[in-house]
Amino acid sequence: GLAALASPIAVEPPALYVPRPALAPTPDTHTLNVKHPTSTAPSSFGDLAEMSNNFGLTYTKVTKVVVTQTEEAISKRPPWDIYASVFAPRIKEADCRAFYDCSKSEKRMFTKDWARLLCKSKFRAMIVKEDADSGRETAEETIAALGAVMSDSYGMLYEAFCYFAALGNGGDFSLQLNEYSNLMDDCGIPLPESEFCKRSDLDTIFIATNYKEDRNTVEAKLNDDNSLIRFEYIEALVRIAVARFTRTVPGFPKDVCLATNKLITEVIQPNMPPEACVDSNVFLRNRLYFEEMDVLYEGHLKVLKAIYSRYRTRRSRGGGQRNKQIKMEDWMRMLDDAGFIDDQFALRYAKMCFVWGRMHVFDELKSIDRLESLTFVDFLEALGRAADMKHLPSAEQLEECGYSNAIEYLDQLALDGGSVFIPHRESDGFLKEHVRPLHARAAIFLDTLFRRLDRGRGFVLAPGELPPVYSEDGLYRKLAKMDKDLDLGITNT
């Protein structure tokens, strides 16, 4: 009834219409490599032919350049300052409190020497007696006038004194009779036919000048009886002037100032050898005081200080402790151990490096230890002077000949007997105008010095023998041990 009418009749919905599109027509040609490329049947499309799996590879190098830009704060390096360099201690150590010797220091030296000389009553009496024709009325006028003459030429006379003193085999800071005679001969002072200025007369002046009125003073005990120190050298020149002119030249007036001035300007100065006229400041100004030398020394400072300390010997006066500074004999022994002294770098040049390396010392007696020593900065200067004089091949010459350092060349030179000799340059030697900067020469010199000292004195490389291995640290340890042994009194080092 009604219930049946209320229920929907289950009727199946009609099926949806799904259209079937026609297939696309097959192409007329194949684009792939198929088995049957001439067939256009549908089954031939996609039926690929079999291919070999061997591939041939080619490549092209691609260089990729990446350019990046960064912004940096450009800071200018401050200019080199000698007051912050290895040479800085000299400003406190030197008597003149400066980096250069100057006219003020020469004046201080002369003032000290002149005052010491005027303490000799015999000298005062002599100059007054030999000044009778000058018109000066008092001894004070004569002394003042003669002092002015000597003061004007003191710098040149002092350089000559240092040069001739260093050439002898005795004391290197005073004139012994042989060195005194060499100075006389080089300057043409002796007059063989003269009654008062023969060689024997000059020898008598040497003896008379060495006379000490009071032998009990401390200064007299420091002053050697057989040599002339600075103030005695001045006295000898005045006595020689009197003998050479006042007593020898007919009609020459008794004017000690005139005679002394003529001796200096007409006899000594024109005949002085060039080596005796060196202004030590020229080397400092033109060669040593530069940033490159400062950097070079700073780079080797540790071993340089070790060498300086190791070569200090025991004091000859004032006890048996070792000297705080190195003396001439220490310097010469170091150069000898390094094998540097030869025909080209002669003994006198080695000595003059020491002499020129010192700064002025005002009082030669009270400061005698300082007069005869090199401070460490003086030592650096002396090394620089030696490097400028000693012939060693340049870095370019060594590289061109296939050597990595000068020692290799020197070893080969010793074995070959000179067949590999590298010729000296025009700028090698004393008083030459150098082309290369000092730091280039000093770098080769220091490297050779270090290697030679590391090997030891007298080392000779045998044919076929390999050279010993060198390191700067190894040399430092070796030097430190030697230095310690010397402090303990062990002298077989």
Long-range contacts (C-beta under 8 A, 24 or more apart in sequence): 80-290, 80-291, 80-294, 82-289, 82-294, 85-291, 85-294, 86-294, 86-297, 86-298, 86-301, 86-377, 86-380, 87-288, 87-289, 87-294, 87-377, 87-380, 89-375, 89-376, 89-377, 90-359, 90-375, 90-377, 90-378, 93-359, 93-375, 93-377, 94-359, 94-360, 95-359, 95-360, 95-361, 95-362, 95-367, 96-359, 96-360, 99-284, 99-289, 100-281, 100-284, 100-285, 101-280, 101-281, 101-359, 101-360, 103-155, 105-359, 105-360, 105-362, 106-154, 106-155, 106-158, 106-360, 107-151, 107-154, 108-360, 108-362, 109-154, 109-158, 109-230, 109-360, 109-361, 109-362, 110-150, 110-151, 110-154, 112-231, 112-362, 112-363, 112-364, 113-230, 113-231, 113-234, 113-364, 114-147, 114-150, 114-151, 114-231, 114-234, 116-219, 116-231, 116-365, 117-231, 117-232, 117-234, 117-235, 118-143, 120-213, 120-235, 121-213, 122-211, 122-213, 123-235, 123-238, 126-238, 126-239, 126-242, 127-238, 127-256, 129-254, 130-242, 130-246, 130-254, 130-256, 130-259, 131-254, 131-255, 131-256, 131-257, 132-254, 133-253, 133-254, 133-255, 134-253, 134-254, 134-255, 134-256, 134-257, 134-258, 142-256, 142-257, 145-257, 146-238, 146-256, 146-257, 146-260, 148-257, 149-257, 149-260, 149-261, 149-264, 150-234, 150-237, 150-238, 150-260, 153-264, 153-265, 153-269, 156-264, 156-269, 156-272, 156-277, 157-233, 157-234, 157-237, 157-264, 157-268, 158-230, 159-276, 159-277, 159-278, 159-279, 160-268, 160-272, 160-276, 160-277, 161-230, 161-233, 162-355, 162-356, 163-273, 163-275, 163-276, 163-278, 163-352, 163-355, 164-276, 165-355, 166-348, 166-351, 166-352, 166-354, 166-355, 167-348, 167-351, 170-226, 170-227, 171-224, 171-227, 172-328, 172-351, 172-354, 172-355, 172-372, 173-229, 173-364, 173-371, 173-372, 174-224, 174-227, 174-228, 174-229, 175-227, 175-228, 175-233, 176-226, 176-227, 177-203, 177-206, 177-226, 177-227, 180-206, 180-228, 180-236, 184-240, 186-271, 186-272, 186-273, 187-267, 187-268, 187-271, 187-272, 188-267, 188-271, 189-240, 189-244, 189-263, 189-267, 189-268, 191-244, 191-248, 194-244, 194-248, 195-247, 195-248, 196-243, 196-244, 196-247, 196-248, 197-240, 197-243, 197-244, 197-247, 197-248, 201-243, 202-240, 202-243, 205-236, 205-239, 205-240, 205-243, 206-236, 208-239, 209-235, 209-236, 209-239, 219-365, 219-366, 222-365, 222-368, 223-365, 229-364, 229-365, 230-364, 231-364, 237-263, 237-264, 237-268, 274-431, 275-348, 275-352, 275-430, 275-431, 278-352, 278-356, 278-431, 280-356, 283-356, 283-381, 283-384, 283-385, 283-388, 284-381, 287-384, 287-388, 287-434, 287-437, 287-438, 288-381, 288-384, 288-438, 290-437, 290-438, 290-439, 292-437, 292-438, 292-439, 293-384, 293-438, 293-439, 293-442, 295-439, 296-439, 296-442, 296-443, 296-446, 297-380, 300-446, 300-450, 300-472, 302-476, 303-450, 303-472, 303-475, 303-476, 303-479, 304-379, 304-380, 304-383, 304-446, 305-376, 306-475, 306-476, 306-479, 306-480, 306-483, 307-334, 307-449, 307-453, 307-479, 308-376, 308-379, 309-479, 309-483, 310-479, 310-480, 310-482, 310-483, 310-486, 312-486, 322-486, 322-487, 323-369, 323-373, 324-373, 325-369, 325-370, 325-373, 325-374, 325-375, 325-376, 326-373, 326-374, 326-379, 327-372, 327-373, 327-374, 328-354, 328-372, 331-374, 331-379, 331-382, 334-453, 335-386, 336-457, 337-452, 337-453, 337-456, 337-457, 338-448, 338-449, 338-452, 338-453, 339-452, 339-457, 340-386, 340-390, 340-449, 340-452, 344-390, 344-391, 344-424, 344-428, 344-429, 345-386, 345-389, 345-390, 345-391, 349-389, 349-430, 350-386, 352-385, 353-382, 353-383, 353-385, 353-386, 353-389, 354-382, 356-381, 356-382, 356-385, 357-381, 357-382, 357-385, 383-442, 383-445, 383-446, 383-449, 384-438, 384-442, 386-445, 387-438, 387-441, 387-442, 387-444, 387-445, 387-446, 388-434, 388-438, 388-441, 388-442, 389-429, 389-430, 390-445, 391-424, 391-425, 391-428, 391-429, 392-441, 392-444, 392-445, 392-448, 393-422, 393-444, 394-425, 394-436, 394-440, 394-441, 394-444, 395-440, 395-443, 395-444, 397-422, 398-444, 405-447, 405-448, 405-451, 406-444, 406-447, 406-448, 407-447, 407-448, 407-451, 407-452, 407-467, 408-467, 410-448, 411-461, 411-467, 414-460, 414-461, 415-461, 415-463, 450-475, 453-479, 454-478
